[in-house]
Amino acid sequence: MGSNFPEVWADDEQMSGLMSMIKARDVNPNDYDRKIEFWSDMIAKSCDSERNTVFTIDILKRRFRRGDQLPGSLNVIIQHMLDIGEITTLDDYKARNQNWLQRGYRSFMGSLWGATNDNQTEYVHLPTVK
């Protein structure tokens, strides 16, 4: 993403706050909304600039590493984006185009192998697909 980072990326004080863990919205709604908006926008721009709609939390950590800082709340951002329908899991995206037999087989195989690590779950940024 390199040169596509916003100006605030160079501001150590502001970025320290944006990189920190998100507190619950009812504790500080302004800070919560600011971080959700900032990171959702960063994810959208990175998908666009990388020309790749699929990402994992680990990929985002590499993209958004700032020195020794990593974004502290990507899991919260991802959950918010899932909740509003901005992203979906790659498995769910693929399932939309499968018949009932394929879905049943995939579900059965998934139950045999167990869940994947959340940091490895692949997500699709839907606005970038369009």
C-alpha positions in Angstrom: 0.0 0.0 0.0 3.1 2.2 0.6 2.4 5.7 -0.8 -1.4 5.3 -0.4 -1.2 5.8 3.4 -3.1 8.9 4.6 -1.2 11.9 6.0 -2.1 10.9 9.5 0.1 7.9 9.1 3.2 10.1 9.6 1.8 11.5 12.9 3.1 9.4 15.7 0.7 10.7 18.4 -2.4 10.2 16.3 -1.3 6.8 15.0 -0.5 5.6 18.5 -4.1 6.2 19.3 -5.4 4.6 16.1 -3.2 1.5 16.7 -4.4 1.0 20.3 -7.1 -1.3 21.3 -10.7 -0.2 20.8 -12.7 0.3 23.9 -16.4 -0.6 23.9 -18.6 1.9 22.0 -20.6 2.8 25.2 -17.3 3.8 27.0 -16.1 6.3 24.3 -18.4 6.4 21.2 -16.3 9.1 19.4 -13.1 7.1 19.7 -14.8 3.9 18.7 -16.5 5.4 15.6 -13.2 7.2 14.6 -11.2 3.9 14.7 -13.9 1.9 13.0 -14.1 4.4 10.2 -10.3 4.8 9.9 -9.5 1.1 9.7 -12.5 0.2 7.6 -11.4 2.8 5.1 -7.8 1.6 5.3 -8.9 -2.0 4.6 -11.0 -0.9 1.6 -8.2 1.2 0.1 -5.6 -1.6 0.7 -7.9 -4.1 -1.2 -8.3 -1.6 -4.0 -4.6 -0.7 -4.2 -3.5 -4.4 -3.9 -6.1 -5.3 -6.5 -7.1 -8.2 -4.3 -10.4 -8.4 -2.5 -9.4 -11.4 -0.3 -7.5 -10.9 3.0 -6.8 -12.3 6.4 -6.1 -10.6 9.7 -2.5 -11.7 9.3 -2.3 -10.1 5.9 -3.7 -6.9 7.3 -1.2 -6.9 10.2 1.6 -7.1 7.6 0.1 -4.3 5.4 -0.5 -2.0 8.4 2.6 -2.6 10.5 4.0 0.7 11.5 7.5 0.2 12.9 7.0 -2.2 15.8 3.3 -1.3 16.1 0.4 -3.5 14.8 -3.2 -2.4 14.8 -4.6 -3.6 18.1 -8.3 -4.0 17.2 -8.5 -5.7 13.8 -10.7 -8.4 15.1 -13.3 -5.7 16.3 -13.1 -3.9 12.9 -13.5 -7.2 11.0 -16.6 -8.1 13.2 -18.1 -4.7 12.5 -17.5 -5.0 8.8 -19.1 -8.5 8.9 -22.1 -7.2 10.8 -22.8 -4.4 8.3 -22.2 -6.7 5.3 -19.2 -4.9 4.0 -17.2 -8.1 4.1 -18.0 -11.8 4.2 -15.9 -14.9 4.7 -14.5 -16.4 1.5 -16.3 -19.7 2.4 -19.6 -17.9 2.6 -18.9 -16.0 -0.6 -18.2 -19.3 -2.4 -21.2 -21.0 -0.8 -23.5 -18.5 -2.5 -22.6 -20.1 -5.8 -22.8 -23.8 -4.7 -25.6 -26.2 -4.9 -27.0 -28.0 -1.8 -24.8 -31.1 -2.2 -21.6 -29.1 -2.4 -22.6 -27.1 0.6 -23.4 -30.2 2.6 -20.1 -31.8 1.7 -18.1 -28.7 2.6 -20.0 -28.4 5.9 -19.3 -32.1 6.7 -15.6 -31.8 5.9 -15.3 -28.6 7.9 -16.8 -30.4 10.9 -14.2 -33.2 10.6 -11.2 -30.8 10.5 -12.4 -28.2 13.0 -12.3 -24.5 12.9 -9.4 -22.5 11.5 -7.4 -19.9 13.3 -9.3 -16.5 13.2 -6.2 -14.8 11.9 -6.2 -17.2 8.9 -9.8 -16.8 8.1 -10.1 -15.4 4.6 -12.5 -12.5 4.1 -13.8 -10.9 0.9 -14.2 -7.1 0.7 -17.5 -6.9 -1.2 -17.4 -3.3 -2.5 -14.1 -4.1 -4.1 -15.5 -7.1 -5.9 -18.1 -5.0 -7.7 
